[in-house]
């Protein structure tokens, strides 16, 4: 959660005044905004990059870029976005962070400029390995990721780590990556080895977050009704990203090549590979590697299955503007007449015009069994099996 005062958090639950401040960097010009949104998601080893994006509209033609150094030109310029609420001491700002300008579009003749922004993961994703890479088993994963990011953007970025619940960024792995592989894809794969996703947070630090945190303190309660923040709910359960078996074949550059094969399966519960759902198999072949380590294929098969064997169980909420809410926050959702359930904010979108809401997708803890569920009334209830 973005740090704000208790008065700020209380103000969102009653009528209040708010304002948006967008500052161009490095010029420090404060720009007038007509509309837009900021979206932040939790890092996912199988997901798209980046996880922090923004779209901002500016009125008229005052900010049309006229040179490569213009504040809204997409050549390294950045925008800092803040949302303020009026409290007893004046305007208090929630800092949503810095964003890198990717595209600037001018609407003619109607007027208006739209800017699309991303986080620094985009820059790392644009740099690919210039040779086959061998990641050794003696250097901690966190250090490997830090070195890859430094290679891509030319600076050393601080890593904010999450060592709880068994994730250990000091652990190491050995793996091979082909020339042309995005450095950010390598970062994500290495992070997944220790059960984490990797992202740039709002402070511009690299952050390793557990993909599936088992325990986390609740930072906010979301409720409808009087002094509530929920205006609508949509619930969903899906298996569209699900597999119950994953196979991996690897071979190296030797003549004849050394080969490795791995197969990982869900073997218990209703979603097992030979159960009532049936076999749902995924797989991949990795060829031309520098070497094939013992058990490398099996280890990768198990990691890929762990990523793809989660059933999706989530709820989409439309909320009163809550600028301090972040992806990854653990929240308690109260359902009308149906109790409550805790989950993690998977994505959150903050509107930048005065009257726009916050929308959030809350995902319940995943599992491979089928738990009793109640669909309707705004959510799924029932424990995980």
C-alpha positions in Angstrom: 0.0 0.0 0.0 1.2 3.5 -0.9 2.0 5.3 2.4 -0.6 7.9 3.3 -2.1 9.2 6.5 -5.1 7.6 8.3 -7.0 10.8 7.5 -6.3 10.3 3.8 -7.7 6.7 4.0 -10.7 7.8 5.9 -11.5 10.7 3.4 -12.0 8.3 0.5 -15.1 6.9 2.3 -16.9 10.3 2.4 -17.3 13.3 0.1 -13.9 14.9 -0.5 -11.9 17.0 -2.9 -9.0 15.6 -4.9 -6.5 16.7 -7.5 -4.0 15.0 -9.8 -0.4 16.2 -10.3 1.7 15.1 -13.2 5.3 16.2 -13.2 7.6 15.9 -16.3 11.1 14.6 -15.5 13.8 15.7 -15.7 12.5 19.2 -16.4 10.1 19.2 -13.3 7.4 21.0 -15.3 3.9 20.4 -13.8 1.5 19.6 -16.6 -2.3 20.1 -16.7 -4.1 16.7 -17.2 -7.6 16.2 -18.6 -8.0 12.4 -18.0 -6.1 9.1 -17.9 -5.4 6.1 -15.8 -2.6 4.2 -14.1 -2.7 0.4 -14.0 -0.4 -1.8 -11.8 -0.3 -5.6 -11.7 1.6 -8.1 -9.6 4.6 -9.6 -11.3 3.9 -13.0 -12.9 6.5 -15.3 -14.3 4.2 -16.2 -17.2 2.7 -12.7 -17.6 3.4 -9.7 -19.8 5.9 -7.0 -19.1 5.8 -4.3 -17.8 3.3 -4.5 -14.9 3.0 -0.7 -14.4 1.5 1.3 -17.2 -0.2 4.7 -17.6 -2.2 6.5 -20.2 -2.6 10.3 -19.8 -4.5 12.8 -21.8 -3.5 16.5 -22.0 -5.8 19.2 -23.3 -5.2 21.4 -26.4 -1.9 21.7 -28.1 0.2 23.4 -25.4 2.3 20.3 -24.9 2.9 19.1 -28.4 6.5 17.9 -28.6 8.7 20.2 -30.8 12.1 18.6 -30.1 13.7 15.4 -28.8 14.2 17.1 -25.5 10.5 18.2 -25.1 8.9 17.1 -21.8 6.5 14.8 -23.6 8.9 13.4 -26.2 9.4 9.6 -26.0 13.2 9.7 -25.8 13.9 8.9 -22.1 11.5 11.4 -20.6 9.5 10.4 -17.6 6.3 11.4 -15.8 5.7 11.3 -12.1 2.0 10.8 -11.2 0.5 11.8 -7.8 -3.1 11.9 -6.6 -4.0 14.2 -3.7 -6.9 14.4 -1.3 -7.7 17.5 0.8 -7.2 16.8 4.5 -7.2 19.0 7.5 -3.6 20.1 7.0 -4.0 20.8 3.2 -3.4 18.6 0.2 -1.8 15.2 0.9 -0.4 13.4 -2.1 -0.2 9.7 -2.8 2.8 9.0 -5.1 2.0 6.5 -7.8 5.6 6.6 -9.1 7.5 7.4 -12.2 6.7 6.2 -15.7 8.7 6.1 -18.9 7.0 7.8 -21.9 6.6 5.3 -24.8 4.2 7.0 -27.3 2.9 10.5 -27.7 -0.1 11.0 -30.0 -1.5 14.4 -31.0 -5.2 14.6 -32.0 -5.8 17.0 -34.8 -7.8 19.1 -35.5 -9.9 18.5 -32.3 -6.9 19.1 -30.0 -5.5 17.0 -27.2 -2.4 14.8 -26.6 -2.4 11.3 -25.4 0.7 9.8 -23.8 1.3 6.1 -23.2 3.8 5.2 -20.4 5.5 2.1 -19.1 7.9 1.1 -16.4 11.6 0.4 -16.8 10.9 -3.3 -17.4 10.1 -2.3 -21.0 13.7 -1.1 -21.5 15.2 -4.3 -20.2 12.7 -6.3 -22.4 14.0 -4.5 -25.4 17.6 -5.8 -24.9 18.3 -9.4 -26.0 21.2 -11.7 -25.2 23.9 -11.2 -27.7 25.3 -14.7 -27.2 24.2 -18.0 -25.7 24.1 -17.6 -22.0 25.0 -20.1 -19.2 23.7 -19.1 -15.8 26.0 -20.7 -13.2 24.8 -22.3 -10.0 27.2 -20.3 -7.8 25.8 -16.8 -8.1 22.6 -15.9 -6.2 19.5 -15.3 -8.3 19.1 -11.7 -7.1 22.7 -10.9 -8.2 22.1 -12.5 -11.6 19.0 -10.4 -12.1 20.7 -7.2 -11.0 23.6 -7.8 -13.5 21.2 -8.4 -16.4 19.3 -5.2 -15.6 22.6 -3.3 -15.4 23.6 -4.7 -18.8 20.3 -3.5 -20.3 20.0 0.0 -18.8 23.5 0.8 -17.8 22.9 1.5 -14.1 22.8 -0.7 -10.9 19.3 -0.8 -9.5 18.6 -1.6 -5.9 16.7 -4.8 -5.2 13.9 -4.7 -2.6 13.5 -8.4 -1.5 10.8 -10.5 0.0 12.5 -13.3 2.0 9.3 -14.4 3.7 7.5 -17.7 3.2 10.5 -19.6 1.9 11.5 -17.5 -1.1 15.3 -17.1 -1.1 16.8 -14.7 -3.6 20.2 -15.9 -2.4 19.5 -19.3 -3.9 21.1 -20.1 -7.3 20.3 -22.2 -10.3 22.0 -23.3 -13.5 20.2 -22.7 -16.8 20.9 -22.0 -20.5 19.4 -19.2 -22.6 19.8 -18.8 -26.4 21.0 -15.7 -28.2 18.1 -13.4 -28.9 16.3 -14.1 -25.6 15.0 -11.0 -23.9 17.0 -10.1 -20.8 13.8 -9.5 -19.0 12.5 -12.9 -19.9 15.7 -14.3 -18.4 15.1 -12.2 -15.2 11.6 -13.5 -14.9 12.7 -17.1 -15.4 15.4 -16.8 -12.7 13.0 -15.1 -10.3 10.5 -18.0 -10.8 13.2 -20.4 -9.7 12.9 -19.0 -6.2 9.1 -18.7 -6.4 9.1 -15.0 -7.1 8.1 -12.6 -9.8 10.3 -9.6 -10.6 9.1 -6.0 -11.3 10.1 -2.3 -11.0 8.2 -0.8 -8.1 6.9 2.8 -8.0 10.3 3.9 -6.5 12.2 2.6 -9.5 13.7 -0.3 -7.4 13.8 -3.9 -8.6 11.4 -5.9 -6.5 11.3 -9.7 -6.1 7.8 -10.7 -4.9 6.5 -14.1 -4.1 4.2 -15.4 -6.8 2.0 -17.1 -4.3 2.4 -15.6 -0.8 0.9 -17.9 1.7 0.4 -15.3 4.5 0.2 -11.6 4.4 -1.4 -9.0 6.7 -4.6 -7.4 5.6 -4.0 -3.7 4.8 -7.5 -2.7 3.8 -11.1 -3.8 4.2 -13.3 -3.2 1.1 -17.0 -3.1 1.8 -20.3 -1.8 0.2 -22.9 0.2 1.9 -22.6 3.2 4.3 -19.1 4.5 4.4 -18.2 1.7 2.0 -16.1 1.8 -1.1 -17.5 -1.0 -3.3 -20.1 0.1 -5.9 -20.1 -3.2 -8.0 -18.7 -6.7 -8.1 -18.2 -9.3 -10.8 -16.9 -12.8 -9.8 -15.3 -15.4 -12.0 -13.7 -18.9 -11.8 -11.7 -20.2 -14.8 -9.4 -23.0 -15.9 -8.4 -21.3 -19.2 -4.7 -21.0 -18.1 -4.6 -24.5 -16.6 -2.6 -27.6 -17.4 -2.2 -30.7 -15.4 0.9 -32.1 -17.2 3.9 -30.4 -18.6 6.8 -32.0 -20.6 10.2 -30.5 -21.5 12.8 -31.8 -23.9 16.3 -30.3 -24.0 19.3 -31.0 -26.2 22.7 -29.3 -26.4 25.2 -28.5 -29.2 27.3 -31.7 -29.0 27.4 -34.1 -31.9 25.5 -36.2 -31.2 23.6 -34.0 -28.8 23.1 -34.9 -25.2 19.4 -34.9 -24.4 17.2 -34.5 -21.3 13.5 -35.1 -20.8 11.2 -34.0 -18.0 7.5 -34.7 -17.2 5.6 -33.1 -14.3 2.0 -34.0 -13.4 -0.7 -33.2 -11.0 -1.3 -36.6 -9.5 -4.0 -36.0 -6.8 -7.3 -34.2 -6.5 -10.1 -33.8 -9.0 -7.9 -31.9 -11.5 -5.2 -34.6 -11.6 -3.9 -35.6 -15.1 -6.0 -38.9 -15.1 -9.0 -37.5 -13.3 -12.5 -36.3 -14.4 -11.2 -33.2 -16.2 -8.9 -35.3 -18.4 -5.3 -34.8 -19.6 -4.4 -31.1 -20.4 -0.8 -31.2 -21.4 1.6 -28.3 -22.1 5.2 -28.6 -23.2 8.3 -27.1 -24.8 11.5 -28.0 -26.6 14.8 -26.2 -25.8 17.5 -27.0 -28.3 21.1 -25.9 -29.1 22.0 -25.4 -25.4 25.5 -25.0 -24.3 25.0 -28.1 -22.1 22.2 -30.1 -20.5 22.6 -30.4 -16.7 21.4 -33.4 -14.8 17.7 -33.1 -13.9 17.5 -29.7 -15.7 14.6 -30.8 -17.9 12.7 -32.2 -15.0 13.3 -29.1 -12.9 12.0 -26.9 -15.6 8.9 -29.1 -16.2 8.1 -28.8 -12.5 8.5 -25.0 -12.5 6.4 -24.6 -15.6 3.7 -26.8 -14.2 3.6 -24.8 -11.0 3.0 -21.6 -13.1 0.3 -23.1 -15.2 -1.6 -25.4 -12.8 -3.4 -22.6 -11.0 -7.1 -22.2 -11.4 -8.1 -18.6 -11.6 -10.7 -17.5 -9.0 -11.1 -13.8 -8.7 -13.5 -10.9 -8.3 -13.5 -7.6 -10.1 -14.5 -4.6 -8.0 -15.4 -1.0 -8.8 -14.4 1.1 -5.9 -14.5 4.7 -4.8 -11.2 6.4 -5.7 -8.5 4.8 -3.5 -5.2 6.1 -4.9 -3.1 4.3 -2.2 -4.3 0.8 -3.1 -1.5 -1.2 -4.8 -1.3 -4.5 -6.6 -0.1 -7.1 -4.2 -2.0 -5.7 -1.3 -3.8 -8.2 0.9 -7.4 -7.1 1.4 -10.6 -8.3 3.0 -13.7 -8.2 0.8 -17.0 -8.0 2.6 -20.0 -9.4 0.6 -23.6 -8.3 1.2 -25.2 -10.7 3.8 -22.5 -13.3 2.9 -19.5 -12.8 5.2 -16.1 -11.9 3.9 -13.0 -13.4 2.3 -9.3 -12.4 2.1 -7.4 -12.2 -1.2 -4.6 -10.4 -3.0 -5.1 -7.5 -5.4 -3.9 -8.8 -8.7 -4.4 -5.6 -10.7 -5.5 -2.1 -9.8 -6.4 0.9 -12.0 -6.7 4.4 -10.8 -8.5 7.0 -12.8 -6.8 10.4 -13.2 -9.9 12.6 -13.8 -11.7 14.0 -10.8 -14.8 11.7 -10.9 -13.3 8.4 -12.0 -13.3 5.2 -9.9 -10.6 2.8 -8.8 -11.1 -0.7 -10.2 -9.3 -3.8 -8.7 -9.2 -7.5 -9.5 -8.8 -9.5 -6.3 -7.6 -13.1 -6.7 -8.1 -15.7 -4.0 -5.4 -18.1 -3.1 -5.0 -20.6 -5.9 -4.9 -24.4 -5.6 -5.2 -27.5 -7.7 -8.2 -29.0 -5.9 -11.8 -27.9 -6.2 -13.2 -26.3 -3.1 -16.9 -25.7 -2.2 -17.8 -22.4 -3.9 -20.8 -20.1 -4.0 -21.1 -18.1 -7.2 -23.4 -15.1 -6.8 -23.9 -12.2 -4.4 -20.7 -10.7 -5.5 -18.1 -13.4 -4.8 -16.9 -16.9 -4.2 -17.0 -18.3 -0.7 -15.6 -21.5 0.7 -12.2 -22.7 1.7 -9.5 -24.1 -0.5 -9.1 -27.9 -0.6 
